[in-house]
Amino acid sequence: MRIRRAWSFVAATVLGNAVFIHAARAQDIPSVALPEVDVVSPTPIPGASGIDRNKVPGFISTVTGQQFEDKKSPAVTDALTDHVPAAIGINVDGTDLSPDFFYRGFDASRISGTAQGLAIYQNGVRVNEAFGDSVNLDLILPIAINRADVYTNNPIFGLNALGGALNFTMKNGFTYQGGEASLMGGSYGRVYGTLQYGKQYGDYSVYFATDALRDDGYRPFGAQNLQRAYVDIGYRTQDSEVHAIGAFSRTWLGVQGVTPQVLVNQQYNSVFTTPQTTNNQSGLAQITGRFDLTPSWTLASNFYFRQFDQYHIDGNDADIADCGDQGGTPGNACLPTTGFAGANPNDYQFTNHGQPIPYLGDSFPYGTTAFTATHTSTFGTQEQLTDKEKILGHDNYFVVGGSVDQSYTHFSSTTTLGVLDPNFQNLYLGFPGSEAILQTQGNVGFAPVWVHAQATYFGVFALDTLNITNEFAVTAGARYNVANIGLSDASGEQPDNNTNNSYSRINPVIGFTYTPSPALTFYGGYSEANRAPTPLESQCSNPSLPCVLETALVSDPPLQQVVSHTWEGGARGTLVIPNGYGTLIYNAGVFHIVSTNDIVNEASQISGQGFFTNVPETLRQGAELGLQYNYGPLNFYANYAHVDATYQFSATFSSPNNPSADANGNIFVKPGDRIPGIPSNLAKLGVTYAVTPQLKVTAETVLVGSQYYVGDDANQQQKLPAYYYVNLRSTYQVNENVQIFGLINNVTNNHYATFGTFYGTDTTGGNVNQTLFNNNPANGGAGNARAITVAQPISLYAGVKVTF
């Protein structure tokens, strides 16, 4: 079946692009100077020689530094959402600084338990965190970005490039000169300031950028703060260039999580359980270099050290039962054994330093607070040789290189017992067991964890692009990845956590481009990429021993690595409209990506816990279109993508909170069921008009299609509705050095949900916090299992930018 789908895809691609070719040749294109050739790097190594983007056999989206700056936003995902057709930033748990970033249905998320599918680089440094492949986009400084390129069909970007790769190229004193400072304030107490300065001194350069944010948040307990800085000192001669780079970021995120729909119905910005906070901190020291060895050979080098620290606090409700009700000692507190029959009932008994914790009754509103700390040190190097010498008179681009990345992680987690007040805050009030570090006698579900993890990633690659003719080019290459992952118990109490796993794979890429006219490039290609299970996933894959994700690990069966198989094709070009009526830049493509052994997270019967597992096959296919029109004072863009993300197997999934689940908490997935949490349709429109040389106004809208609630893998529940938002922005240049600006986000004050999942409505087993509103008819939603993340209402901001 997969081969038939692939050939159908290729046939459709060839037919569709034949129409493009005919249209381009039929057009009488005038002799007008086109924009300069856009050169991109097909690898993440900074300073490496680039290639004409029209020779790259894949869909490429580029967001410029100016587009990041125009957004006036502290979050990098805002500009990416607008200008990359198949990309969307989805606010999953309440923070707009670091939402999940989806591209073609693959996710890059800072949330453990997410199926990570994108490789993210900042100036050649892979920023997927080693412990869980998570991505903290809140640590990247938007004003310091020179450009961001989203690549597909390219395994050269290494592990995790299942759906593609996102490469941030940062500014330096050779690419940016001058200085500017800005200050903005507005709704919900937001104050945001930025500063950047760059200068070239002969062969030397310096660049510095920093920003800081304070925001009270649009929901209670949602305050966000950050401080980020980036510095680059460069030196270059006619045949070499070297940069010393330093970066530091610190963010404090109030991440309130989802809220039950019944509470949102009462108050739009309601919060369920607190505290929910994440503190991130990272530091980077990096040296990059480019050296022209001969007129055609270039060496590019990158050495770096990166430190990442994260502290996460997660307050939740607690499922706690009387041990006597399930065959244990009466009067002691136990984890409910639903779905775990056959074990010793006392294995589920909670203990505090070995002593049983008393059960305080069915009416006691138990809560838990989980604390995690992750400290990761990573160092690595990438080396690359590029040759642009012709072969038998034909232009040729050849690149060969390798990388080594070594990381060491210290991870700890504990969960403490508390009581939920009427506002669902978890407090410690001195009751028996208050502040106790939860541990079950059999280490089922809850156990303190202290582990060391080590990950070593090796990669070697080669890529060649040969111009068969001036119009037709062929690209072929491959990358060999090796991942060695080890985990060791630091507590002395869980020796089963001492494991070592190794994964390796060769991933090929092949493709072509055909440029029959300056207005059209036709491309097509096939590639493969892989992702190795992370230490977190590898040690949380046993349904019988689920984990409090981000807080616990157990010894489990090893997972298999994920492999994606990508077919894609399309066309791109720049049309010069006769008689001086502007230019139209277009990019259109289709894609078909089959992933085998995809890693997904399933919910456990234990509330708030889950486990990872491989599934046989998933499919993500669709189309994307990007248009940009420029004419005098008018700039217009339109982007659209359709993403059909489906399961391609039959299986039983655990989803105990799903209203459609059977008595055992299971749902049944069949081929063609859509993967939850991925919108099928995305559309973005934007227009900027210069009313006068000093005054510019911009209107932008994003439309996001409906999606299934996470946990509804069998597609039996009503979808999360489609939504849209409209943003307005205006700038006025007072004089050469001073600009004032204003923004209105969500100008229509549209109330909508960006993310949805389910929570348990069972009011037995001590789950009293749900009883507080589920059994109250006044709430009008008894038994409603839906929980959502609501979007920020209308927000107004104003500021000033000074250039010097």
GUNU-154181 format. One record per residue (C-alpha): x, y, z; residue in three letters. Coordinates in steps of 0.05 Angstrom, whole numbers, padded with zeros to 5 digits, always signed. Last residue first. Layout:
XYZALA...
This chain:
+00435+01108+00335PHE+00364+01084+00324THR+00310+01096+00377VAL+00248+01052+00380LYS+00185+01073+00417VAL+00127+01033+00445GLY+00054+01016+00447ALA+00016+00953+00465TYR-00057+00932+00464LEU-00083+00862+00478SER-00150+00830+00459ILE-00159+00763+00494PRO-00102+00712+00503GLN-00120+00643+00481ALA-00153+00589+00523VAL-00120+00522+00538THR-00172+00467+00542ILE-00200+00411+00585ALA-00258+00367+00563ARG-00283+00313+00610ALA-00353+00341+00620ASN-00383+00295+00674GLY-00424+00350+00706ALA-00423+00411+00661GLY-00474+00462+00683GLY-00431+00489+00739ASN-00493+00502+00780ALA-00507+00427+00780PRO-00448+00417+00828ASN-00424+00346+00824ASN-00369+00363+00774ASN-00349+00426+00812PHE-00318+00408+00879LEU-00322+00333+00862THR-00264+00343+00815GLN-00221+00368+00873ASN-00243+00307+00911VAL-00205+00255+00872ASN-00201+00214+00936GLY-00213+00148+00900GLY-00280+00165+00871THR-00301+00229+00834THR-00287+00201+00765ASP-00284+00262+00718THR-00213+00248+00695GLY-00183+00299+00648TYR-00186+00304+00572PHE-00147+00344+00520THR-00153+00409+00482GLY-00107+00462+00453PHE-00113+00532+00423THR-00181+00548+00453ALA-00222+00608+00431TYR-00247+00676+00453HIS-00241+00727+00397ASN-00226+00797+00421ASN-00234+00823+00349THR-00166+00856+00353VAL-00131+00793+00373ASN-00067+00832+00381ASN-00067+00908+00376ILE+00002+00937+00365LEU+00030+01008+00366GLY+00094+01040+00342PHE+00137+01102+00351ILE+00202+01111+00312GLN+00259+01158+00327VAL+00326+01166+00293ASN+00313+01192+00223GLU+00251+01229+00245ASN+00182+01213+00273VAL+00179+01147+00234GLN+00109+01121+00249TYR+00095+01047+00257THR+00029+01010+00257SER+00008+00939+00276ARG-00058+00902+00274LEU-00069+00829+00293ASN-00128+00785+00273VAL-00143+00717+00304TYR-00175+00654+00278TYR-00205+00590+00306TYR-00226+00520+00286ALA-00265+00481+00338PRO-00234+00426+00382LEU-00264+00365+00350LYS-00324+00325+00375GLN-00307+00257+00403GLN-00297+00190+00368GLN-00231+00204+00332ASN-00196+00140+00355ALA-00136+00180+00378ASP-00180+00222+00424ASP-00127+00231+00478GLY-00106+00298+00451VAL-00170+00331+00428TYR-00180+00327+00353TYR-00164+00387+00310GLN-00203+00442+00275SER-00169+00489+00227GLY-00125+00549+00245VAL-00135+00616+00212LEU-00081+00669+00221VAL-00093+00743+00206THR-00047+00801+00194GLU-00059+00876+00184ALA-00001+00924+00177THR+00002+01000+00175VAL+00062+01043+00155LYS+00071+01117+00166LEU+00134+01156+00150GLN+00138+01149+00074PRO+00063+01159+00074THR+00007+01108+00076VAL+00059+01053+00069ALA+00017+00991+00066TYR+00031+00923+00097THR-00014+00864+00084VAL-00018+00795+00116GLY-00054+00730+00107LEU-00043+00663+00140LYS-00080+00597+00128ALA-00072+00531+00164LEU-00114+00468+00153ASN-00112+00399+00184SER-00096+00422+00255PRO-00052+00372+00293ILE-00071+00358+00366GLY-00097+00289+00354PRO-00069+00242+00300ILE-00125+00228+00251ARG-00153+00158+00244ASP-00138+00130+00175GLY-00118+00061+00197PRO-00154+00041+00262LYS-00147+00061+00334VAL-00186+00028+00390PHE-00197+00062+00457ILE-00180+00035+00525ASN-00199+00055+00596GLY-00215-00016+00618ASN-00290-00003+00619ALA-00286+00024+00548ASP-00262+00093+00528ALA-00310+00139+00492SER-00310+00192+00548PRO-00234+00195+00542ASN-00202+00200+00611ASN-00176+00128+00610PRO-00139+00135+00544SER-00098+00071+00535SER-00091+00055+00461PHE-00111-00010+00427THR-00084-00020+00357ALA-00098-00020+00283SER-00047+00012+00237PHE-00035+00072+00192GLN-00046+00130+00240TYR-00061+00197+00206THR-00035+00267+00195ALA-00066+00302+00135ASP-00034+00371+00134VAL-00062+00425+00088HIS-00021+00488+00084ALA-00034+00560+00063TYR+00007+00624+00061ASN-00012+00692+00035ALA+00033+00753+00034TYR+00023+00826+00014PHE+00070+00886+00010ASN+00044+00952-00017LEU+00083+01018-00020PRO+00111+01002-00089GLY+00088+00933-00109TYR+00110+00870-00073ASN+00071+00805-00074TYR+00089+00745-00032GLN+00057+00676-00040LEU+00068+00611-00002GLY+00033+00546-00016LEU+00034+00480+00023GLU+00007+00411+00007ALA-00008+00348+00046GLY+00019+00284+00076GLN+00035+00259+00145ARG+00031+00184+00155LEU+00042+00141+00216THR+00068+00070+00222GLU+00080+00014+00271PRO+00071+00048+00339VAL+00128+00051+00390ASN+00111+00064+00463THR+00120+00117+00516PHE+00086+00117+00585PHE+00036+00158+00624GLY+00018+00191+00689GLN-00028+00248+00710GLY-00082+00202+00737SER-00061+00129+00742ILE-00096+00089+00688GLN-00039+00111+00645SER-00041+00158+00585ALA-00003+00140+00522GLU+00057+00178+00495ASN+00078+00164+00423VAL+00142+00141+00390ILE+00137+00129+00315ASP+00163+00060+00296ASN+00157+00077+00222THR+00144+00147+00197SER+00114+00157+00127VAL+00120+00228+00098ILE+00084+00250+00034HIS+00095+00322+00012PHE+00066+00372-00037VAL+00096+00439-00057GLY+00085+00510-00078ALA+00131+00570-00069ASN+00114+00638-00100TYR+00146+00706-00105ILE+00104+00757-00143LEU+00138+00821-00167THR+00113+00891-00180GLY+00068+00924-00231TYR+00125+00954-00271GLY+00094+00946-00339ASN+00100+00870-00337PRO+00096+00830-00273ILE+00162+00799-00254VAL+00148+00728-00230LEU+00195+00699-00178THR+00201+00624-00171GLY+00180+00560-00136ARG+00155+00491-00156ALA+00138+00427-00122GLY+00158+00358-00100GLY+00162+00315-00038GLU+00174+00243-00016TRP+00196+00232+00055THR+00211+00168+00093HIS+00216+00178+00168SER+00251+00130+00216VAL+00238+00126+00292VAL+00286+00087+00336GLN+00261+00026+00374GLN+00244+00028+00448LEU+00279-00012+00502PRO+00235-00048+00553PRO+00230-00010+00619ASP+00269+00007+00682SER+00233+00065+00715VAL+00237+00140+00710LEU+00200+00196+00745ALA+00186+00270+00745THR+00181+00299+00675GLU+00124+00251+00660LEU+00096+00220+00724VAL+00116+00152+00699CYS+00080+00087+00684PRO+00103+00020+00711LEU+00054-00031+00682SER+00051+00006+00615PRO+00127+00000+00610ASN+00160+00052+00565SER+00188+00103+00614CYS+00263+00089+00616GLN+00274+00094+00541SER+00231+00156+00535GLU+00271+00198+00586LEU+00339+00173+00561PRO+00319+00193+00490THR+00296+00145+00436PRO+00337+00155+00372ALA+00307+00195+00316ARG+00317+00179+00242ASN+00315+00212+00174ALA+00301+00189+00103GLU+00299+00226+00037SER+00264+00231-00030TYR+00263+00289-00078GLY+00228+00335-00126GLY+00240+00405-00154TYR+00214+00452-00209PHE+00244+00522-00211THR+00205+00576-00247LEU+00208+00649-00264ALA+00280+00650-00288PRO+00260+00598-00339SER+00265+00522-00348PRO+00295+00513-00279THR+00297+00439-00261TYR+00316+00413-00192THR+00332+00343-00171PHE+00331+00296-00112GLY+00365+00243-00071ILE+00374+00236+00004VAL+00399+00176+00043PRO+00397+00161+00118ASN+00448+00111+00146ILE+00429+00086+00216ARG+00455+00074+00285SER+00427+00063+00355TYR+00460+00044+00420SER+00429+00031+00488ASN+00459+00030+00558ASN+00422+00018+00623THR+00428+00028+00698ASN+00356+00045+00718ASN+00348-00026+00745ASP+00395-00005+00801PRO+00339+00034+00834GLN+00358+00047+00907GLU+00430+00073+00902GLY+00402+00143+00888SER+00448+00159+00830ALA+00419+00108+00781ASP+00455+00106+00715SER+00431+00120+00644LEU+00468+00111+00579GLY+00454+00132+00508ILE+00499+00119+00448ASN+00472+00149+00383ALA+00505+00137+00315VAL+00482+00173+00253ASN+00507+00162+00182TYR+00487+00217+00133ARG+00473+00209+00059ALA+00479+00245-00007GLY+00450+00258-00075ALA+00430+00322-00113THR+00417+00328-00187VAL+00414+00393-00226ALA+00378+00413-00290PHE+00376+00483-00320GLU+00449+00497-00334ASN+00457+00424-00352THR+00477+00363-00311ILE+00489+00413-00254ASN+00516+00369-00198LEU+00496+00374-00125THR+00535+00330-00077ASP+00524+00314-00004LEU+00567+00275+00046ALA+00554+00261+00119PHE+00585+00236+00183VAL+00549+00236+00250GLY+00565+00217+00322PHE+00518+00230+00381TYR+00540+00214+00452THR+00488+00215+00508ALA+00501+00208+00582GLN+00448+00206+00636ALA+00456+00210+00711HIS+00396+00193+00755VAL+00362+00214+00818TRP+00289+00193+00823VAL+00239+00194+00880PRO+00185+00142+00870ALA+00112+00146+00849PHE+00076+00105+00796GLY+00094+00037+00825VAL+00156+00038+00869ASN+00130-00024+00906GLY+00120+00011+00973GLN+00095+00073+00937THR+00135+00136+00944GLN+00110+00207+00957LEU+00157+00257+00989ILE+00116+00279+01049ALA+00099+00353+01048GLU+00036+00339+01088SER+00031+00265+01107GLY-00011+00277+01169PRO-00040+00348+01162PHE+00006+00408+01170GLY-00026+00454+01119LEU+00017+00447+01057TYR-00018+00477+00998LEU-00037+00457+00926ASN-00078+00512+00895GLN-00145+00490+00866PHE-00181+00555+00883ASN-00223+00518+00935PRO-00158+00494+00969ASP-00122+00432+00946LEU-00083+00394+00999VAL-00011+00370+00997GLY+00033+00310+00983LEU+00102+00318+00952THR+00131+00290+00887THR+00206+00285+00876THR+00250+00289+00815SER+00323+00291+00798SER+00363+00293+00734PHE+00437+00302+00723HIS+00453+00304+00649THR+00519+00296+00611TYR+00522+00311+00536SER+00571+00295+00480GLN+00561+00319+00409ASP+00607+00296+00352VAL+00599+00321+00281SER+00621+00303+00211GLY+00634+00331+00143GLY+00630+00326+00067VAL+00604+00378+00018VAL+00604+00379-00057PHE+00574+00432-00102TYR+00585+00423-00177ASN+00580+00467-00238ASP+00593+00428-00302HIS+00656+00437-00343GLY+00679+00365-00335LEU+00668+00372-00260ILE+00671+00444-00235LYS+00704+00461-00169GLU+00657+00483-00114LYS+00686+00441-00057ASP+00661+00445+00015THR+00695+00413+00075LEU+00657+00409+00141GLN+00675+00400+00214GLU+00625+00400+00272GLN+00645+00401+00345THR+00612+00386+00411GLY+00599+00402+00483PHE+00538+00391+00524THR+00525+00401+00599SER+00455+00385+00624THR+00424+00400+00691HIS+00351+00379+00700THR+00312+00391+00764ALA+00242+00366+00776THR+00191+00381+00830PHE+00121+00350+00830ALA+00066+00379+00873THR+00008+00334+00894THR-00063+00347+00917GLY-00111+00312+00964TYR-00180+00342+00976PRO-00204+00302+01037PHE-00276+00280+01029SER-00260+00207+01018ASP-00222+00201+01083GLY-00156+00220+01115LEU-00114+00160+01094TYR-00053+00152+01138PRO+00016+00151+01105ILE+00055+00087+01118PRO+00127+00093+01143GLN+00187+00077+01099GLY+00213+00149+01095HIS+00142+00170+01078ASN+00103+00112+01048THR+00044+00106+01001PHE+00015+00036+00993GLN+00010+00012+00921TYR+00057-00047+00931ASP+00013-00066+00990ASN-00040-00092+00943PRO+00010-00144+00916ASN+00002-00145+00841ALA-00050-00181+00799GLY-00093-00123+00778ALA-00061-00059+00753PHE-00118-00027+00713GLY-00150+00004+00774THR-00101-00002+00832THR-00116+00064+00865PRO-00052+00091+00898LEU-00056+00077+00972CYS-00065+00116+01037ALA-00070+00074+01101ASN-00133+00066+01142GLY-00144-00007+01123PRO-00082-00047+01104THR-00087-00074+01034GLY-00141-00111+00995GLY-00167-00055+00951GLN-00215-00018+00997ASP-00168-00027+01056GLY-00115+00014+01022CYS-00160+00074+01026ASP-00153+00113+00961ALA-00112+00169+00931ILE-00118+00199+00861ASP-00085+00267+00868ALA-00098+00335+00837ASP-00039+00370+00807ASN+00016+00421+00819GLY+00076+00419+00773ASP+00141+00454+00790ILE+00198+00452+00738HIS+00270+00472+00747TYR+00313+00473+00684GLN+00387+00482+00673ASP+00423+00480+00605PHE+00498+00490+00595GLN+00527+00493+00525ARG+00599+00486+00501PHE+00616+00497+00428TYR+00665+00484+00371PHE+00647+00497+00298ASN+00691+00490+00238SER+00683+00506+00163ALA+00736+00487+00112LEU+00732+00513+00041THR+00758+00483-00024TRP+00749+00518-00092SER+00802+00573-00093PRO+00843+00533-00043THR+00840+00526+00033LEU+00789+00581+00043ASP+00779+00580+00119PHE+00713+00589+00156ARG+00711+00591+00232GLY+00664+00584+00291THR+00678+00589+00365ILE+00622+00579+00416GLN+00606+00591+00489ALA+00533+00582+00507LEU+00493+00591+00571GLY+00423+00567+00587SER+00371+00579+00641GLN+00299+00555+00645ASN+00250+00563+00703ASN+00184+00528+00693THR+00122+00541+00735THR+00055+00507+00751GLN+00031+00519+00822PRO-00027+00507+00813THR-00087+00466+00792THR-00145+00491+00748PHE-00137+00562+00722VAL-00195+00604+00698SER-00185+00656+00643ASN-00255+00650+00612TYR-00294+00648+00677GLN-00355+00604+00688GLN-00353+00567+00621ASN-00277+00562+00630VAL-00290+00523+00694LEU-00335+00472+00660VAL-00285+00467+00603GLN-00232+00440+00650PRO-00169+00483+00649THR-00104+00463+00613VAL-00035+00481+00638GLY-00017+00540+00682GLN+00052+00551+00653VAL+00080+00612+00690GLY+00147+00617+00656LEU+00212+00643+00683TRP+00265+00652+00630THR+00341+00660+00632ARG+00384+00665+00571SER+00459+00673+00560PHE+00498+00674+00495ALA+00571+00678+00476GLY+00604+00676+00408ILE+00676+00680+00383ALA+00676+00686+00308HIS+00729+00670+00255VAL+00732+00687+00181GLU+00782+00666+00128SER+00806+00679+00057ASP+00803+00754+00046GLN+00809+00767+00120THR+00759+00762+00176ARG+00753+00773+00251TYR+00690+00769+00292GLY+00665+00782+00362ILE+00593+00759+00374ASP+00549+00773+00435VAL+00479+00749+00454TYR+00437+00767+00515ALA+00371+00744+00544ARG+00329+00763+00605GLN+00260+00735+00616LEU+00196+00741+00657ASN+00128+00710+00651GLN+00069+00715+00699ALA+00013+00664+00689GLY-00009+00652+00761PHE-00078+00679+00742PRO-00090+00682+00667ARG-00072+00739+00619TYR-00001+00741+00643GLY+00035+00789+00690ASP+00089+00804+00638ASP+00161+00827+00649ARG+00210+00822+00592LEU+00283+00835+00579ALA+00325+00839+00516ASP+00398+00837+00495THR+00440+00843+00433ALA+00514+00853+00419PHE+00555+00852+00355TYR+00629+00865+00345VAL+00671+00865+00282SER+00744+00861+00262TYR+00778+00865+00194ASP+00767+00940+00190GLY+00727+00958+00251TYR+00656+00934+00237GLN+00599+00952+00283LYS+00537+00922+00313GLY+00490+00944+00368TYR+00426+00914+00396GLN+00378+00933+00452LEU+00309+00908+00470THR+00256+00925+00522GLY+00190+00892+00540TYR+00140+00914+00593VAL+00076+00874+00597ARG+00029+00892+00654GLY-00029+00852+00628TYR-00037+00898+00568SER+00015+00950+00549GLY+00089+00967+00545GLY+00144+00973+00494MET+00216+00998+00497LEU+00264+00997+00439SER+00339+01008+00429ALA+00377+01011+00364GLU+00448+01008+00339GLY+00488+01008+00276GLY+00519+00954+00233GLN+00492+00884+00220TYR+00521+00830+00175THR+00594+00842+00190PHE+00582+00856+00264GLY+00545+00791+00273ASN+00474+00767+00268LYS+00448+00697+00282MET+00430+00641+00234THR+00371+00601+00263PHE+00364+00533+00230ASN+00297+00496+00232LEU+00299+00424+00208ALA+00250+00377+00175GLY+00195+00327+00189GLY+00239+00272+00216LEU+00299+00317+00228ALA+00307+00287+00297ASN+00379+00265+00289LEU+00422+00296+00235GLY+00415+00359+00195PHE+00444+00322+00134ILE+00378+00284+00133PRO+00350+00336+00084ASN+00280+00330+00054ASN+00255+00392+00089THR+00288+00457+00111TYR+00262+00516+00151VAL+00310+00574+00147ASP+00315+00629+00200ALA+00351+00694+00185ARG+00395+00746+00219ASN+00368+00730+00288ILE+00393+00775+00345ALA+00326+00811+00350ILE+00290+00745+00365PRO+00333+00721+00425LEU+00327+00645+00432ILE+00316+00617+00502LEU+00240+00617+00495ASP+00248+00565+00440LEU+00260+00512+00492ASN+00263+00448+00450VAL+00253+00378+00480SER+00296+00320+00455ASP+00284+00288+00523GLY+00351+00286+00560PHE+00394+00315+00504ALA+00357+00381+00496GLU+00343+00396+00423ASN+00387+00458+00416VAL+00434+00432+00362ARG+00489+00485+00354VAL+00501+00508+00282GLY+00483+00580+00293ASN+00421+00560+00331GLN+00396+00493+00308TYR+00329+00456+00316ILE+00316+00386+00291ALA+00242+00370+00286LEU+00201+00308+00306GLY+00191+00308+00382GLN+00134+00262+00404ALA+00114+00302+00466THR+00121+00269+00534GLY+00166+00323+00562SER+00141+00392+00543ILE+00191+00440+00510ARG+00161+00423+00443SER+00183+00414+00371ALA+00127+00378+00335ASP+00116+00345+00268PHE+00049+00357+00232GLY+00081+00391+00172ARG+00116+00439+00220TYR+00090+00447+00291PHE+00122+00492+00343PHE+00095+00480+00413ASP+00090+00546+00450PRO+00149+00578+00484SER+00137+00652+00499LEU+00061+00645+00492ASP+00057+00606+00557THR-00008+00573+00578GLY+00000+00499+00570ASP-00008+00482+00496VAL-00001+00549+00461ASN+00005+00526+00389ILE+00058+00556+00343GLY+00041+00539+00271ILE+00083+00520+00211ALA+00060+00493+00143ALA+00062+00560+00106PRO+00123+00591+00140VAL+00114+00667+00143HIS+00062+00680+00197ASP+00076+00622+00244THR+00152+00634+00239LEU+00143+00707+00258ALA+00103+00689+00321ASP+00147+00629+00338THR+00207+00672+00357VAL+00172+00698+00419ALA+00193+00766+00448PRO+00148+00801+00397SER+00156+00867+00361LYS+00132+00830+00299LYS+00173+00875+00253ASP+00238+00851+00285GLU+00226+00779+00266PHE+00208+00801+00195GLN+00271+00844+00192GLN+00314+00784+00212GLY+00286+00746+00153THR+00242+00685+00153VAL+00261+00634+00101THR+00219+00575+00078SER+00250+00520+00036ILE+00212+00464+00001PHE+00260+00412-00025GLY+00308+00395-00081PRO+00358+00452-00066VAL+00388+00480-00131LYS+00341+00540-00131ASN+00368+00557-00062ARG+00435+00574-00094ASP+00487+00541-00051ILE+00525+00563+00011GLY+00596+00560+00036SER+00600+00543+00110ALA+00604+00600+00160GLY+00556+00568+00208PRO+00548+00492+00205ILE+00474+00474+00199PRO+00479+00441+00130THR+00447+00456+00063PRO+00470+00529+00070SER+00428+00579+00032VAL+00444+00629-00022VAL+00389+00674-00050ASP+00409+00698-00119VAL+00398+00773-00123GLU+00329+00797-00142PRO+00310+00795-00216LEU+00333+00847-00266ALA+00280+00854-00320VAL+00282+00827-00390SER+00208+00816-00398PRO+00175+00748-00387ILE+00127+00731-00443ASP+00089+00677-00406GLN+00076+00613-00444ALA+00141+00584-00417ARG+00118+00596-00346ALA+00049+00568-00357ALA+00075+00505-00390HIS+00125+00493-00334ILE+00072+00503-00280PHE+00025+00454-00315VAL+00082+00403-00319ALA+00090+00416-00244ASN+00022+00387-00229GLY+00032+00326-00273LEU+00100+00310-00243VAL+00075+00319-00171THR+00011+00278-00183ALA+00052+00221-00212ALA+00101+00223-00154VAL+00044+00221-00102PHE+00010+00163-00137SER+00077+00127-00138TRP+00084+00138-00063ALA+00014+00116-00047ARG+00023+00051-00087ARG+00089+00038-00052ILE+00056+00048+00017ARG+00000+00000+00000MET
